[in-house]
Amino acid sequence: MTFSHFLTPFTDDAMRRALVAVVVLSFGSAPIGVFLMLRRMSLMGDAMSHAILPGVAVAFLLSGMNRIMMTIGGLIAGLLVAVLSGLMTRVTDMKEDASLAVFYLVSLALGVTLVTSHGSSHELIEILFGDVQKIDAGALYLIAFNTTLTLCALAVIYRPLIMECVDPLFLRVAGRAGALAHLVFLAFVVVSLVSAYNALGTLLAVGMMILPAGTARFWSRDMSRVILVAILSAIVSGYLGLVLSSAAGTPAGPSVVLMAGAIYFLSMVFGPAGGLVRRFAPGRHLEA
Amino acid sequence: MSARITFRDLTLGYDRHPAVHHLNGMVEEGALLAVVGPNGAGKSTLFRGIAGLLKPLSGGIDYAGLDRRHIAYLPQSADIDRDFPISVFDFVALGLWRRKGVFGGFKAADHHAIEDAISTVGLSGFEARPIGTLSGGQMQRMLFARVILQNARLIVLDEPFNAIDSKTAADLMALVREWHSEQRTVLAALHDFEQVRTHFPETLLLARTPVAWGATRDVLTAEHLARALQMCEAFDDAAAPCADADTPQAA
């Protein structure tokens, strides 16, 4: 790896688009990830990312490698699974995590079956892990549109969502805003996943959400700062991931997530809010 | 708008098993009512019903026009995520939710109101602390501060003085007395009979069915308490449907 690799994301045309994509994605995915983590739904995001695959696959069968169509397909499949598993939780004794697991496993199997029955394994890899080289202007607009929508929605549901996280019962006595905020939030988990899938593929899209959120938790105990740090770390891992991808020729999705993982482990060791160094070498105790 | 609530042959429970069975009666506006009874007597269930979290199996509660948003409910073990990165100040500010809604801004007056509530419960200086760093008693003080800001007509406190020291209990009890003097209706589930005798003019002794309801000194008699202990048995899975269900008792 040479210095020039660090400049590739700014010079190469395809890479430049990829850089814009990951930076814009960071603004939507990272705050969503923070809420997923604080609601102890980190793995739920993972399950949802599998759930969008059959929708992407059906769109692929109908229209080939058309990103817009595949994004819409993923959106429909993801929302369908979210609604169905929510419904299943309410009408049966099944808990939400279990019913979600059922749906996402079936979805993943269905999606892979559909793609391989009509496409090559190369195309399957591209859908599962993404290909930043293929991001065109249309995909960029889509990502920008989704992120804008996500940020607006988060601004509206921010207060009830925080209340729903910290003390759900309080909001239930006061009315229905909590359940509504939860539903809107779930919908935008899907929206963020679908737009992240364009760059990172369906399997790793959730990496742009959860890893930066986990990182941020080691740096602050204040909600707005947690979100800010999450966005920043998502941007940095996006950039470094693209550098790694261009230097080593690896697919962008895994490279970005690897970088986010590296930043996470560094934060786990050195972070001031509950990091390992602070925990095991806290310094002399205070007077009061 | 009054804060009078009436129980009309109210049966609350879980999975068809009654936990509060055929309760009739009225809580007058401005009442300070202690709800006592053994564990499993249905106190928490009754409060969940009043807060609208539990649908009655039969009968109902008449709120006489009281809006649900004017009810402040403090559950027995508040289901609060103590790891959530939120400060004491911001948490207490949630009490203004029904006046501020999704977007309402916080003005200087609101900041004063929040500061006042925090200092009233003796937590001045804790404003910026994350809620996870509070002790059990401080947590309860913080929850009371939120109740202050809710400015509710009907306040329902489920065992509010459990597992907190006598100083904190006394401070919070003084707050309850103040709410009483402001003509708010206050219901509290309690286990400390001394406290009930000292501070609560009216008491409901519950053992799934109401054992006695009235002036505290008439309710807390040895005979009533003995009867309450007897009546609290476990659910019978093979119990027949309640014959009383279709023939409501007179109020």
Interface residues (C-beta under 8 A of the other chain):
Chain A: L38 V156 I157 R159 P160 I162 M163 C165 V166 D167 P168 L169 F170 L171 R172 V173 A174 G175 A177 R217 S220 R221 D222 M223 V226
Chain B: A51 G52 L53 R68 R69 I71 A72 Y73 P75 A78 D79 I80 D81 D83 F84 P85 I86 S87 D90 F91 L94 W97 R98 K100 V102 F103 P130 I131 G132 R146
